[in-house]
Amino acid sequence: MATIHTPLYQLYPSPRNQHREVFAHQVFVPYPYALIDLAAMDLAGRSTLFAACRHADMKMGQVVSFELEADRARFERLFTPD
């Protein structure tokens, strides 16, 4: 899969993504090896997961993007990196 360049990140799509979009609501997770199971979070809208490099500081991590703001808030509430 091709790399996606945005003003904030260089993104590498997860092969498990059902969609190839970067949605408007995003969360940078500074844990590049954390397992993120979006299906288990019972989100209402579409979402995508990317390995990411943040341009501002070249920090590696993951970006999760959400179609709905409510799903972004749910993810931030439920996600724990351990």
Secondary structure, 3 states (H helix, E strand, C coil): CCCEECCCEEEEECCCCCCCCCCCEEEEECCCCCCCCHHHHCCCCCEEEEEEEECCCCEEEEEEEECCHHHHHHHHHHCCCC
